[in-house]
Structures are given as C-alpha cells and as structure tokens.
Amino acid sequence: MMTNVLHQKISRKRIAAVRPRGGAGRAVSYKPGAAGIHQSCPRHFLRKLGRIAGSVFSRVSAVFTLKTAPGPREETGRRTAEKKIFPGILKGIAGGVLAVLFFAFIAIGLIPHVRQQSLSLSLPEETLQASVLNAFLEDSPGDTPSEDGFQTPAGGKEFSALSVQNRRIESGETISSIAGKAGLSLDTLISFNHIQDVRKVPVGAQLKLPDRNGILYTVKRGDSLFSIAKAYSITTGAIADVNNLESSTIHAGQELFIPGARMHQFDLKKILGELFIRPTAGRLTSSFGMRPDPFTGVRRFHNGIDLAAPEGTSIFAAMAGKVVKVGVHAAYGRYIIVSHAGGYQSWYAHLRKPLVEQGRSVSQGQLIGEMGNTGYSTGPHLHFSIFKDGKAVDPIKFLQ
C-alpha cells in the first residue's frame, strides 16, 4: 500500500515537471487537434466539461472492468485517462461542434442575402435587349431631346417652313403702317429686314414680309441650337422646322428665324429713334461739334446741345436709368448725370435746382430738375449731352 501511494506521488510530480505552464499558472496544451480550440474556449466551460467527462468515463469503466480491486498499475492508468486523455478529447470535440455551429450560423444568415442579390442582377445582354424593346414599344409624349439637345416632335413637324413675300414701300407709308397691314409686329419687320434706323428707310425700298411673327437671330461663336432655343423658351424642333434644318449643326454667322420671339425694348427704341426723348421744351441755340466760344470767340468743341427756355422750365430724364452724380461745376453750374443701359450716359447742366438725389433710379420722362443759368452761361438754358461708352455723341441723332 505504501508503495502504491509513493508511486502515485512520483507519477504526479513527473507529470507536473514535464507539463509546461503559461502565464498566471495556466497550463498550455500541446494536444494535437485540440490546442487552438482549447485556448480559444472559455476556461470555466472547459473545466466543467472535463469534470463531467471524467465522471462519465469512471462510470463506464466501472461497468466494463472486473469487480476486483485494481492494482497499482491499473489505478494509475485509469487516473491518467480520467484526468488528461479523455477530457482533452472531449474538449476538442466540443470546440469542433462550436466551430461548426458558428459557421453554420453565418452560412444560414448570409446565403439568403447573397441569393437575393444575385437574383436581382441582370446580365448586360438582358439590359440591352430591354432598352431596345422599350425604344420601339413605348410612346414618349412630347419632344424627345437627344444628347446634343436636338428635339424631334413626336407627331411630325411642329411648325411649317417659313414663307416670305416681298413688299415695296409706297409714298406716304411707314414701317409701322406696313407692319400693321401685314398683321406683323413692328419688331418682326425691323428685325427681318435688318433695319437700323426707321427714319432712314427710303420710299421705294423693298421689304421682306414673313408669314408669322418672330425675329432673325445671327448665330454667334459658341452657340448651339439647344442654347438658342433655351434663351427664347422654345423647342429646338420648332426652330428646325421653321428654318428647314436637317440636323442640329449650326455655324457662326448663320441666320435663324426664331418664331414668336421679340426684340429687346432697348434695341427697338434705338432703331425707332425713341431711345432718348427731348429732355425739355425750348429752342435749339447751339449744336453739337466745333463752335465759337460765346465769351471769347475762340472755336472750341461743344460736346452737347443747348436748349433755351425760361428759367424754372422743367427738365425730364431723356431715358430711364440711375442718377450717378449730382454736383456743381465752375463752368457747367449745377448738373445731373444719369447712367443708362447699353453704355449710355446723359448730362444735364446749368440747372437752377436738381430735384433728384444721387443713387436714385429714374424712369424715362420723370422730372429731375429745373432749367437755370448757373455756371459759365449767357442766359437760362439747358446744356444736354449724351455719351456712349465714355465718348460724346450728337444728341440730335438720338432724339425724336
């Protein structure tokens, strides 16, 4: 008996001596197939599993072994199997089962999602076939713009081609009266015939009368049919039909008729001679250009016209704009400068009293001052000048 106890102690010491230990007294397992799983599983779970396995093994071995008391060698083998071999095998099996369950859970969760995604995909050939069929089967309402902005009406031509007639100006007729008889707007007739000044159109001149209202547009560099149509709020198909265009290709300098379009009011007034109105009543006492100085007699350049009237006569804005300067000058006395669209400025000098403030906007014909005799002057009058892009121009050419 003493020999068996001593043998058991020696065996435990040898096992403890050859078993390497990890940090914090933890035994490191080198069992093939079970080492990685053993170290990744929770320690308390594995310990409990080992105790259960040892208990089961002892019960099974008790049934299949002899009823006689075991000898020292059999007892040692049984204890070794209970403490080391069988628990390690069961730990490996348990870890494997856990791993299989883990991967099965992932597979069950991902396979339906992947299958659903794969079912929602379509092959390029299928997409191409569907788009081709839709192009033939579906009716697209309205105009269908292509990549270059050219629109083709769904129901054929949107407008008929433009028709033009010739008309000779008879004695006593005006551009306005001819436009009224033809049922055309004034700006249509002016634009289509490239008229720059209606007062210079002679009797007997030939006019071209289109069969509808609109204006001629000269294509500029960088223009496209789409940009022109967008600027005038019209479809490219309408422009193409009226002008008999076979494609959307246009070039600089080409003239296109834009149906229904109108001229800018500034350009129209300029052509009609209504860009500026007379700023005051009175007689013309001095013209634009070189003239003798009224005091010295020396010829000097006069950058405007002089309109004489009684002092206090009303002065009106010759064109809508913004008052940019109200001041006093040694030679021109009290004055007002109004800035207009198109690079124009109007100058009103020798005033008795300005009636507008600097920075205010004024409309055409609005009262802005009173005629006076201030500054370098021989009597009550208005010095009126018009500047275009900073250069003085003859006001008579712009007044009605």
Long-range contacts (C-beta under 8 A, 24 or more apart in sequence): 3-72, 4-72, 4-75, 7-72, 7-76, 8-75, 8-76, 8-79, 11-76, 11-80, 15-80, 15-84, 29-88, 31-88, 31-92, 33-92, 34-88, 34-89, 34-91, 34-92, 34-95, 37-91, 37-92, 37-95, 37-96, 37-98, 37-99, 38-88, 38-91, 38-92, 38-95, 40-95, 41-91, 41-94, 41-95, 41-98, 46-91, 46-94, 49-87, 49-90, 49-91, 49-94, 50-87, 50-90, 50-91, 53-86, 53-87, 53-90, 54-82, 54-83, 54-86, 54-87, 57-81, 57-82, 57-86, 58-82, 143-235, 143-236, 143-237, 145-226, 145-236, 146-248, 148-224, 148-225, 148-226, 148-248, 149-224, 149-225, 149-226, 149-227, 149-229, 149-236, 149-248, 150-225, 150-226, 150-236, 150-237, 150-240, 150-247, 150-248, 151-229, 151-235, 151-236, 151-237, 152-237, 153-235, 153-237, 153-241, 157-241, 158-235, 158-237, 158-238, 158-241, 159-238, 159-241, 159-242, 159-259, 160-241, 160-242, 161-241, 161-242, 161-243, 161-244, 162-210, 162-211, 162-212, 162-242, 162-243, 162-257, 163-210, 163-211, 164-208, 164-209, 164-210, 164-211, 165-208, 165-209, 165-211, 166-206, 166-207, 166-208, 166-209, 167-206, 167-207, 167-208, 167-209, 168-204, 168-205, 168-206, 168-207, 169-201, 169-202, 169-203, 169-204, 169-205, 169-206, 169-207, 170-203, 171-203, 173-203, 174-198, 175-201, 178-207, 178-209, 182-209, 184-209, 184-210, 184-213, 185-213, 185-262, 186-268, 186-272, 187-215, 187-262, 187-263, 187-268, 188-213, 188-214, 188-215, 190-263, 190-268, 190-271, 191-215, 191-216, 191-263, 192-216, 192-257, 195-271, 196-271, 197-271, 197-273, 198-271, 198-272, 198-273, 199-273, 210-257, 212-259, 212-260, 213-259, 213-260, 214-242, 214-257, 214-258, 214-259, 214-260, 214-261, 215-257, 215-258, 215-261, 215-262, 215-263, 216-255, 216-256, 216-257, 216-258, 217-255, 217-256, 217-257, 217-258, 217-261, 218-253, 218-254, 218-255, 219-250, 219-251, 219-252, 219-253, 219-254, 219-255, 219-256, 220-252, 221-252, 223-250, 223-252, 224-248, 224-250, 225-250, 228-256, 228-258, 232-258, 232-260, 232-261, 234-258, 234-259, 234-260, 234-261, 266-341, 266-342, 270-342, 270-398, 273-398, 273-399, 273-400, 274-400, 275-319, 275-344, 275-398, 276-318, 276-319, 276-346, 276-386, 276-395, 276-398, 276-399, 277-316, 277-318, 277-319, 277-364, 277-365, 277-399, 277-400, 278-307, 278-318, 278-399, 278-400, 279-307, 279-315, 279-316, 279-317, 279-318, 279-346, 279-348, 279-382, 279-384, 280-307, 280-309, 280-313, 280-314, 280-315, 280-316, 280-371, 280-382, 280-384, 281-307, 281-309, 281-313, 281-314, 282-307, 282-308, 282-309, 282-313, 282-371, 282-381, 282-382, 283-307, 283-308, 283-309, 285-381, 287-396, 288-392, 288-394, 288-395, 288-396, 289-394, 294-378, 295-376, 295-378, 303-385, 303-392, 304-347, 304-349, 304-383, 304-384, 304-385, 304-386, 304-392, 304-395, 305-383, 305-384, 305-385, 305-395, 305-396, 306-381, 306-382, 306-383, 306-384, 307-381, 307-382, 307-384, 308-379, 308-380, 308-381, 308-382, 309-371, 309-380, 309-381, 309-382, 310-371, 310-380, 311-352, 311-370, 311-371, 311-372, 311-373, 311-380, 312-352, 312-370, 312-371, 312-372, 313-370, 313-371, 313-380, 313-382, 314-367, 314-370, 314-371, 315-348, 315-351, 315-367, 315-368, 315-369, 315-370, 315-371, 315-382, 316-365, 316-366, 316-367, 316-368, 317-346, 317-362, 317-363, 317-364, 317-365, 317-366, 317-368, 318-346, 318-364, 318-384, 318-386, 318-399, 319-344, 319-346, 319-364, 320-361, 320-362, 320-363, 320-364, 321-346, 321-361, 321-362, 322-359, 322-360, 322-361, 322-362, 323-356, 323-357, 323-358, 323-359, 323-360, 323-361, 323-362, 323-368, 324-358, 324-359, 325-358, 326-354, 326-356, 326-357, 326-358, 328-374, 329-375, 330-375, 330-376, 331-375, 331-376, 332-375, 332-376, 332-383, 333-372, 333-373, 333-374, 333-375, 333-376, 333-377, 334-369, 334-372, 334-374, 334-375, 336-368, 336-369, 338-362, 338-368, 342-388, 343-388, 343-389, 344-386, 344-387, 344-388, 345-386, 345-387, 346-384, 346-385, 346-386, 346-387, 347-383, 347-384, 347-385, 347-386, 347-387, 348-382, 348-383, 348-384, 349-375, 349-382, 349-383, 349-384, 349-385, 350-374, 350-375, 350-377, 350-380, 350-381, 350-382, 350-383, 351-382, 352-380
